[in-house]
Amino acid sequence: FKPGARWSLHVVNSPVINACYAPGGHVCVNVGRLNACVDNMLAFVFAHEMAHGLCRHHAEKATSE
């Protein structure tokens, strides 16, 4: 992402304990993950998923299969 790029944070109504990054700067966190978070853990979850985007893991995955 370029400096100043926008991120879009989404909460998905699912009990599954999961979060993901989607191309275009979208970070999704399931309600199950929110319920399992304590203290500052949610900030870590968002940062972790954003790092996947910055490292372009989605592009690597798409070209490796």
Secondary structure, 3 states (H helix, E strand, C coil): CCCCCCCEEEEECCCCCCEEEECCCEEEEEHHHHHHCCCCHHHHHHHHHHHHHHCCHHHHHHHHC
